[in-house]
Amino acid sequence: MDAIYIPQLTKAPERTGELQIKEFLPGLETLTPVRGKIRMQHCGNYLQIHVKAESIITLTCDRCLQQYNSRIAIDTSEIIWLEERANDPEELPLEREVAMEDLVESLSPTGHFYPSEWLYEQMCLAIPQRQLCDNKCPGIESANKSDDVIDSRWASLESLKKQFPS
């Protein structure tokens, strides 16, 4: 996806641009291309971005360590403020305290919006933190359910252990 020049959106009908998506995103390993659409609307001093997209990704279950495929779908929107000095490294102090209301995205009104980067971030946020192949997943089953069964790889250690009194 190409970068969108923000002032160009002001000349679009209803100050809105729309992109159809059907591609693999760099850095995001998916089985199918990400499909959907992004709608960008220039609202004067901010951009209203809305996306509806989906893909299939391979995850590893946290309990049983088996891989499984999962559908990742997003339907979200975000406001990105347009500020003259947005992301200017010369203006940022080395350390500063940030209030909760200052935790917002901002871009320069004469800069570019990179939809592929923004979409990558949204897709990563949609990946579940707790990855389970099934809610009833039993987890890794222990091969040694009783003390009588000894893994042959540990046999020499077991014989050494028997030489010393407990």
Disulfide bonds with the S-S distance in Angstrom:
none
